[in-house]
Amino acid sequence: MQPKNLRRLLRALSRQGLDVHYNHPIYSVRLQNSANAPVAEVLLPEGFPVEAKAFKQLANLANIRHPSGGHVCQVCATPDFHPGDAGVAIGSVVETEGMIIPAAVGSDINCGMRLHLADLSIDDFLNKRDRFVELIKGDYFLGTRDVTMTAKTSRALFEHGIPGWLDGMLDAPTGSFVNSELDQLAAECDRVYLGGSLDGAIRWAPEELVPEEGWVRDGGLGTIGGGNHFVEIQVVETIEDRARAFAWGVREGQLAFMVHSGSRNVGKFIGGLWRTRTQAVWLQGHPYPESRLFSLSVHRNPDLVQDYLQAQATAANYGFVNRLVLAELLRLRLRQVYGDIEAPLVYDLPHNITLPQKESAQIHRWITRKGACPAYAEQPVIIPGSMGTPSYLVVGRGNPAFLWSASHGAGRLRSRFELSRRGAGYSEETLGLTGVDCITLREERRIEEAPVAYKPIQPVIEAQVKAEMVSVVARLRPILTFKA
């Protein structure tokens, strides 16, 4: 079925310099007069808005070539597709050969999702909810957490991610984690994408976080961050794939907690550094790309390409540990309030990172996901809704047509600016906040991140199931959400 007024829509997009075609449910888009660029494809559920700005950003991404060699092979977008603030649409997935595009990742390096399950009923949880919220609110917002570590542990964190941090903690537990089951954390590394470890280097880390000796007290570690980041308590509402749910330890009625955060100020520091550096080394005598999306060519700058990937890995390692710390702080408080609860990890995966294209024999091919999850065959994928709608645990189908990827959420429908400017005049019902339990120190955060700000999650999931990108394992209903 075609969208209403399709011809009018396509004419409007044409006036924006875009060549767009529609073959339900896929939009194909390319910049006019860019016949050599690959056609970008957008999987968009029927009735979802077609945003010219996002289409233009995706077409610009597909059009990137480096004058010294390197090009885009394939581009697609997941159903949570919407404009990005830094010139790259959220939900974009791009495969490149011979070059990488640091701007396509930006500063929120290794933003991702983490999901745990606990054998605790919702009634038992709510009976002591206020005490639990008081403790976690202190850890997340008021600085009562203690994430102190030795200089050796901090340096290992940046170089090796979760295994490096764990080795340091096993040698000399510090801070809140003297009470952790460190052997459990070590065993859970197998349930983290890439083991939670990339080849980082301390030379890319902020200097104050990697001293030669002494103690590191990092004010950013174990913090949620702003925007759409959150920690949420949920309940497993329904099981769709009982065999796989059983294998993953998922049962109806379980309590769940989901973490959505990334590399915080470390990612901002490294992302900003490489945004400046990539522009500075652009080939003299060649005009800047109109999109201002600069790339690094393997043919011209092989050392810089490797340096960027190492720097990105350094921030990614921090992001993996940050999600672990957020989850472990919560698990420790659950045990403090509710008794001996195991709360095992289901999975942890990134949705904002450049990684080697592992399905290709080409050694200089990469996939960059901007607000999209890897979804290889049989791999768990976590797709949240808003804080008033369900989230989904799904399994990847390994679909190469969508670059082995899936959406990272529902996708934003209204900007934070619009809601912060007008939202105060809306009712709780209009904002979708009726019955939503949001814990935050900033009332405006509730409005900016209200359910009405997001597209409906169900069509996003259904579109990906129909496109054979994922299959649903379980649906989770939100109970309360922590927003910074």
C-alpha positions as CSV (number, residue, x, y, z in Angstrom):
1,M,0.0,0.0,0.0
2,Q,1.3,3.5,-0.9
3,P,1.3,6.4,1.5
4,K,-1.4,9.0,0.9
5,N,-0.4,11.8,-1.5
6,L,2.7,9.8,-2.5
7,R,3.3,11.9,-5.7
8,R,3.1,15.1,-3.7
9,L,5.5,13.7,-1.2
10,L,8.0,12.6,-3.8
11,R,7.8,16.0,-5.6
12,A,8.5,17.8,-2.3
13,L,11.5,15.6,-1.7
14,S,12.7,16.3,-5.2
15,R,12.7,20.0,-4.5
16,Q,15.1,19.2,-1.6
17,G,17.6,17.7,-4.2
18,L,16.6,14.1,-3.5
19,D,15.7,11.3,-5.9
20,V,13.3,9.1,-4.0
21,H,11.3,6.0,-4.9
22,Y,8.9,4.0,-2.9
23,N,8.3,0.2,-3.0
24,H,6.3,-0.7,0.1
25,P,7.7,-0.6,2.7
26,I,11.1,0.6,1.4
27,Y,12.0,4.1,0.4
28,S,15.1,4.4,-1.9
29,V,16.9,7.7,-1.8
30,R,19.9,9.3,-3.5
31,L,21.1,12.8,-4.1
32,Q,20.1,14.0,-7.5
33,N,23.1,14.1,-10.0
34,S,25.0,11.6,-7.8
35,A,24.6,8.5,-10.0
36,N,27.8,6.9,-8.7
37,A,26.6,6.9,-5.1
38,P,24.8,3.8,-3.8
39,V,21.1,4.0,-3.3
40,A,20.2,4.3,0.4
41,E,17.2,2.3,1.6
42,V,14.9,3.2,4.5
43,L,12.5,0.7,6.1
44,L,9.7,2.8,7.2
45,P,6.4,1.5,8.7
46,E,3.3,2.7,7.0
47,G,2.0,6.0,8.5
48,F,5.4,7.1,9.9
49,P,6.4,10.6,8.9
50,V,8.8,11.0,6.0
51,E,11.3,13.6,7.2
52,A,13.2,15.3,4.4
53,K,16.0,16.3,6.7
54,A,16.7,12.7,7.7
55,F,16.5,11.6,4.1
56,K,19.0,14.3,3.0
57,Q,21.3,13.3,5.8
58,L,21.2,9.6,4.7
59,A,21.8,10.5,1.1
60,N,24.7,12.7,2.1
61,L,26.2,9.8,4.0
62,A,25.8,7.5,0.9
63,N,27.6,10.1,-1.2
64,I,30.8,10.2,0.8
65,R,34.0,9.4,-1.2
66,H,37.6,10.2,-0.3
67,P,39.6,11.8,-3.1
68,S,42.5,9.5,-2.3
69,G,40.4,6.4,-2.4
70,G,37.6,4.9,-0.3
71,H,33.9,4.9,-0.8
72,V,30.5,3.8,0.6
73,C,29.4,0.3,-0.4
74,Q,25.9,0.2,1.1
75,V,23.6,2.3,3.2
76,C,20.3,1.6,4.9
77,A,18.2,2.9,7.8
78,T,16.2,1.1,10.4
79,P,12.6,2.0,11.2
80,D,13.4,4.3,14.1
81,F,15.0,6.6,11.5
82,H,15.0,10.3,12.3
83,P,17.2,13.4,11.9
84,G,20.4,13.7,13.9
85,D,21.8,16.9,15.4
86,A,25.3,16.4,14.0
87,G,24.4,15.8,10.3
88,V,24.0,12.0,10.5
89,A,20.5,10.5,10.8
90,I,19.8,8.3,13.8
91,G,19.1,4.8,12.5
92,S,21.7,5.0,9.8
93,V,23.9,2.0,8.9
94,V,26.8,2.4,6.4
95,E,29.3,0.0,5.0
96,T,32.5,1.5,3.7
97,E,35.6,0.2,1.9
98,G,39.0,1.8,2.1
99,M,37.8,4.6,4.5
100,I,36.1,5.3,7.7
101,I,33.9,8.2,8.7
102,P,34.4,9.3,12.3
103,A,31.6,11.8,12.1
104,A,29.2,9.0,11.4
105,V,29.8,7.8,15.0
106,G,30.2,11.2,16.6
107,S,30.8,11.7,20.3
108,D,28.4,9.2,21.9
109,I,30.8,6.3,21.2
110,N,29.5,2.9,22.2
111,C,26.2,4.1,23.5
112,G,24.3,0.8,24.0
113,M,21.9,-1.4,25.9
114,R,22.3,-3.8,28.8
115,L,19.6,-6.1,30.2
116,H,19.4,-8.1,33.4
117,L,16.7,-10.3,34.8
118,A,15.8,-11.0,38.5
119,D,13.6,-13.6,40.1
120,L,11.6,-11.0,42.0
121,S,7.9,-10.5,41.6
122,I,6.5,-7.0,40.8
123,D,4.5,-7.0,44.1
124,D,7.5,-7.8,46.2
125,F,9.5,-5.1,44.4
126,L,6.8,-2.5,44.9
127,N,6.4,-3.3,48.6
128,K,9.9,-1.8,49.2
129,R,10.0,0.5,46.1
130,D,10.5,3.7,48.1
131,R,13.6,2.4,49.9
132,F,15.1,1.1,46.7
133,V,14.5,4.3,44.8
134,E,16.0,6.4,47.6
135,L,19.2,4.4,47.5
136,I,19.5,4.3,43.7
137,K,18.6,7.9,43.4
138,G,21.6,8.6,45.6
139,D,23.9,6.5,43.5
140,Y,22.9,7.8,40.2
141,F,22.1,11.5,40.9
142,L,23.5,12.5,44.3
143,G,27.0,11.0,44.3
144,T,26.6,8.4,47.0
145,R,28.1,5.7,44.7
146,D,31.8,5.0,45.2
147,V,33.6,4.1,41.9
148,T,37.1,4.8,43.2
149,M,39.8,2.6,41.6
150,T,43.5,2.3,41.5
151,A,45.4,4.0,38.7
152,K,46.4,0.5,37.5
153,T,42.7,-0.5,37.2
154,S,41.7,2.7,35.4
155,R,44.5,2.2,32.9
156,A,43.5,-1.4,32.3
157,L,39.9,-0.2,31.8
158,F,40.8,2.0,28.9
159,E,43.1,-0.6,27.3
160,H,41.0,-3.7,27.7
161,G,37.5,-2.7,28.7
162,I,35.5,-5.0,31.1
163,P,38.2,-7.7,31.4
164,G,40.8,-5.1,32.3
165,W,38.6,-3.4,34.9
166,L,37.7,-6.8,36.3
167,D,41.3,-7.9,36.6
168,G,42.1,-4.8,38.6
169,M,39.1,-5.3,40.9
170,L,39.9,-9.0,41.4
171,D,43.4,-7.9,42.5
172,A,42.2,-5.1,44.8
173,P,38.4,-4.6,45.1
174,T,37.6,-0.9,45.8
175,G,34.6,1.3,46.4
176,S,31.1,0.0,46.1
177,F,32.4,-3.2,44.4
178,V,34.0,-4.7,47.4
179,N,30.5,-6.2,47.8
180,S,30.2,-7.5,44.3
181,E,30.2,-11.1,43.1
182,L,33.2,-10.5,40.9
183,D,33.3,-14.1,39.6
184,Q,29.7,-13.6,38.4
185,L,30.8,-10.4,36.6
186,A,33.7,-12.2,35.0
187,A,31.4,-15.1,33.8
188,E,29.0,-12.5,32.3
189,C,31.6,-11.2,29.9
190,D,30.5,-14.0,27.5
191,R,27.1,-12.2,27.3
192,V,28.6,-8.9,26.3
193,Y,29.2,-8.1,22.6
194,L,32.8,-8.7,21.7
195,G,33.4,-9.6,25.3
196,G,33.2,-5.9,26.3
197,S,36.8,-5.5,25.2
198,L,38.4,-3.7,22.2
199,D,42.1,-2.8,21.7
200,G,42.3,0.6,23.3
201,A,45.2,2.7,24.5
202,I,45.7,5.0,27.4
203,R,47.2,7.7,25.1
204,W,43.7,8.5,23.9
205,A,42.1,8.7,27.4
206,P,41.6,12.0,29.3
207,E,44.9,12.5,31.1
208,E,43.4,13.0,34.6
209,L,41.9,9.5,34.4
210,V,45.1,7.6,33.6
211,P,47.7,8.6,36.2
212,E,50.8,6.5,36.7
213,E,49.9,5.7,40.3
214,G,47.5,6.6,43.1
215,W,43.8,6.6,43.0
216,V,41.2,7.6,40.3
217,R,37.9,9.1,41.4
218,D,36.0,9.5,38.1
219,G,32.9,11.6,38.5
220,G,31.5,10.4,35.1
221,L,31.7,6.6,35.6
222,G,28.4,5.1,36.7
223,T,26.3,8.0,35.4
224,I,23.4,7.7,33.0
225,G,23.8,10.8,30.9
226,G,21.2,13.1,29.4
227,G,18.9,12.9,26.4
228,N,17.3,9.5,25.8
229,H,19.6,7.6,28.2
230,F,18.0,5.8,31.1
231,V,18.0,3.0,33.6
232,E,14.6,1.3,33.8
233,I,12.9,-1.3,36.0
234,Q,10.6,-3.5,33.9
235,V,8.6,-6.7,34.2
236,V,8.6,-9.5,31.6
237,E,5.1,-9.3,30.3
238,T,4.9,-11.9,27.6
239,I,7.0,-14.5,26.0
240,E,6.8,-15.0,22.2
241,D,9.6,-17.6,21.7
242,R,9.4,-20.0,24.6
243,A,12.3,-22.2,23.5
244,R,14.8,-19.3,23.1
245,A,13.5,-17.6,26.2
246,F,14.1,-20.7,28.2
247,A,17.6,-21.0,26.9
248,W,18.3,-17.3,27.8
249,G,16.7,-17.7,31.3
250,V,13.7,-15.5,30.5
251,R,10.3,-16.1,32.2
252,E,7.1,-14.3,32.4
253,G,6.7,-12.2,35.6
254,Q,10.4,-11.7,36.2
255,L,11.7,-8.3,37.1
256,A,14.1,-6.8,34.6
257,F,16.4,-3.8,34.5
258,M,17.6,-2.2,31.4
259,V,20.5,0.2,31.0
260,H,20.9,2.7,28.1
261,S,24.1,4.7,28.3
262,G,27.5,5.1,26.7
263,S,31.0,6.5,27.1
264,R,29.9,9.9,28.6
265,N,32.5,12.6,28.7
266,V,35.3,10.2,27.5
267,G,33.4,9.7,24.2
268,K,32.7,13.4,23.9
269,F,36.4,14.1,24.4
270,I,37.6,11.5,21.9
271,G,34.8,12.2,19.4
272,G,35.5,15.9,19.4
273,L,39.3,15.4,19.0
274,W,38.8,13.2,15.9
275,R,36.1,15.5,14.4
276,T,38.8,18.3,14.4
277,R,41.6,16.0,13.3
278,T,39.8,14.5,10.4
279,Q,39.0,17.9,9.0
280,A,42.5,19.1,9.5
281,V,44.0,16.3,7.4
282,W,41.6,16.7,4.5
283,L,43.5,16.6,1.2
284,Q,44.7,20.1,0.3
285,G,43.4,21.4,-3.1
286,H,40.1,19.4,-2.8
287,P,36.9,21.2,-1.7
288,Y,35.4,20.3,1.7
289,P,32.4,17.9,1.3
290,E,29.2,19.8,1.2
291,S,27.8,17.7,4.0
292,R,30.9,18.5,6.2
293,L,31.2,14.8,6.8
294,F,34.9,14.2,6.5
295,S,36.5,10.7,6.0
296,L,39.9,9.1,6.5
297,S,41.3,7.1,3.7
298,V,43.3,3.9,4.2
299,H,45.2,4.7,1.0
300,R,46.3,8.2,2.1
301,N,46.2,8.0,5.9
302,P,46.6,4.3,7.0
303,D,48.2,5.3,10.3
304,L,45.4,7.8,11.1
305,V,42.7,5.2,10.3
306,Q,44.3,2.8,12.8
307,D,44.7,5.6,15.3
308,Y,41.1,6.5,15.1
309,L,40.0,2.9,15.5
310,Q,42.2,2.6,18.6
311,A,40.9,5.9,20.0
312,Q,37.3,4.8,19.4
313,A,38.1,1.5,21.0
314,T,39.4,3.3,24.1
315,A,36.1,5.2,24.4
316,A,34.1,2.0,23.7
317,N,35.9,0.2,26.5
318,Y,34.8,2.9,28.9
319,G,31.2,2.7,27.6
320,F,31.1,-1.1,28.2
321,V,32.4,-0.5,31.8
322,N,30.0,2.4,32.4
323,R,27.0,0.2,31.6
324,L,28.4,-2.6,33.8
325,V,28.9,-0.2,36.7
326,L,25.3,1.3,36.3
327,A,23.9,-2.2,36.3
328,E,26.1,-3.4,39.2
329,L,25.2,-0.5,41.4
330,L,21.5,-1.4,40.8
331,R,22.1,-5.1,41.4
332,L,23.9,-4.3,44.7
333,R,21.0,-2.2,45.9
334,L,18.5,-4.9,44.9
335,R,20.4,-7.3,47.1
336,Q,20.6,-4.8,49.9
337,V,16.8,-4.2,49.9
338,Y,15.4,-7.5,48.7
339,G,17.9,-10.1,49.8
340,D,20.1,-12.6,47.8
341,I,19.2,-12.0,44.2
342,E,21.4,-13.2,41.3
343,A,20.0,-10.9,38.6
344,P,22.1,-12.4,35.7
345,L,22.9,-10.5,32.6
346,V,21.0,-11.4,29.4
347,Y,23.1,-9.3,27.0
348,D,25.0,-6.0,26.4
349,L,25.5,-4.6,23.0
350,P,26.5,-1.3,21.3
351,H,24.5,0.8,18.8
352,N,26.9,3.6,18.0
353,I,30.2,2.4,16.7
354,T,32.4,1.5,13.7
355,L,33.5,-2.2,13.5
356,P,35.1,-4.4,10.9
357,Q,32.6,-5.9,8.4
358,K,33.0,-9.5,9.7
359,E,30.9,-11.0,6.9
360,S,33.4,-9.8,4.2
361,A,36.7,-11.2,3.2
362,Q,37.8,-7.6,2.4
363,I,40.2,-6.4,5.2
364,H,39.4,-2.7,4.8
365,R,35.6,-2.9,5.1
366,W,33.8,-1.5,8.1
367,I,30.2,-1.1,9.2
368,T,29.2,2.0,11.1
369,R,26.0,2.0,13.1
370,K,24.5,5.3,14.2
371,G,21.6,4.4,16.5
372,A,21.3,0.9,15.2
373,C,22.2,-2.5,16.8
374,P,24.2,-5.4,15.3
375,A,21.7,-8.2,14.7
376,Y,23.6,-11.1,13.5
377,A,22.0,-14.6,13.4
378,E,21.1,-15.9,16.8
379,Q,22.4,-12.8,18.6
380,P,20.3,-11.2,21.3
381,V,19.1,-7.6,20.5
382,I,17.5,-5.2,23.0
383,I,15.1,-2.6,21.5
384,P,13.5,-0.2,24.1
385,G,10.3,1.7,23.7
386,S,9.6,4.9,25.6
387,M,9.2,5.1,29.3
388,G,5.4,4.6,28.8
389,T,5.6,1.8,26.3
390,P,7.0,-1.7,26.1
391,S,10.5,-2.7,25.3
392,Y,11.5,-5.8,23.3
393,L,14.1,-8.6,23.6
394,V,14.5,-10.0,20.1
395,V,17.0,-12.2,18.3
396,G,18.9,-11.3,15.2
397,R,18.1,-13.0,11.9
398,G,21.4,-11.9,10.2
399,N,19.9,-10.1,7.2
400,P,22.6,-8.8,4.9
401,A,20.0,-6.6,3.1
402,F,20.0,-4.4,6.2
403,L,23.7,-4.9,7.0
404,W,23.0,-7.4,9.8
405,S,21.4,-4.6,11.9
406,A,18.2,-3.6,13.7
407,S,16.8,-0.5,15.3
408,H,17.9,0.7,18.7
409,G,14.5,2.0,19.8
410,A,11.3,3.5,18.5
411,G,12.7,6.8,17.1
412,R,12.1,10.3,18.1
413,L,8.9,12.0,16.8
414,R,9.1,15.4,18.4
415,S,12.3,17.4,19.2
416,R,13.3,18.1,22.8
417,F,13.2,21.8,21.9
418,E,9.6,21.6,20.8
419,L,8.6,19.8,24.0
420,S,10.6,21.9,26.4
421,R,9.1,25.1,24.8
422,R,5.5,23.9,24.6
423,G,5.3,20.8,26.8
424,A,4.7,22.6,30.1
425,G,1.3,23.6,28.6
426,Y,0.3,20.0,27.9
427,S,-1.6,17.7,30.2
428,E,0.0,14.6,31.6
429,E,-2.5,12.6,29.5
430,T,-1.5,14.4,26.3
431,L,2.2,13.8,27.0
432,G,1.5,10.1,27.7
433,L,2.8,10.4,31.2
434,T,-0.3,9.2,33.0
435,G,0.9,6.3,35.2
436,V,4.5,6.8,34.3
437,D,6.9,6.6,37.3
438,C,9.9,8.7,36.3
439,I,12.6,9.4,38.8
440,T,14.6,12.5,38.0
441,L,16.0,15.7,39.6
442,R,14.9,17.7,36.5
443,E,11.2,18.0,35.8
444,E,11.9,19.2,32.3
445,R,13.4,15.8,31.6
446,R,10.0,14.1,32.0
447,I,8.5,16.4,29.5
448,E,11.4,16.2,26.9
449,E,11.4,12.4,27.1
450,A,7.6,11.9,27.5
451,P,6.1,9.0,25.5
452,V,4.5,11.5,23.1
453,A,8.0,12.4,22.0
454,Y,8.5,9.0,20.4
455,K,7.1,7.0,17.6
456,P,5.0,3.9,18.5
457,I,7.3,0.9,19.2
458,Q,4.9,-1.8,17.9
459,P,5.1,-0.9,14.2
460,V,8.9,-0.6,14.5
461,I,9.1,-4.1,15.8
462,E,6.5,-5.5,13.3
463,A,8.3,-4.0,10.3
464,Q,11.6,-5.6,11.3
465,V,10.0,-9.0,11.9
466,K,8.3,-8.9,8.5
467,A,11.6,-7.8,6.9
468,E,13.3,-10.8,8.6
469,M,15.8,-8.7,10.5
470,V,14.7,-10.0,14.0
471,S,12.3,-12.3,15.7
472,V,10.6,-11.4,19.0
473,V,11.6,-13.3,22.1
474,A,9.9,-11.4,24.9
475,R,8.0,-8.1,25.6
476,L,8.8,-6.1,28.8
477,R,6.6,-3.5,30.4
478,P,8.1,-0.4,32.2
479,I,7.6,0.0,35.9
480,L,9.8,3.0,36.7
481,T,12.5,4.9,34.9
482,F,15.6,6.8,36.1
483,K,16.4,9.8,33.9
484,A,19.3,12.1,34.7
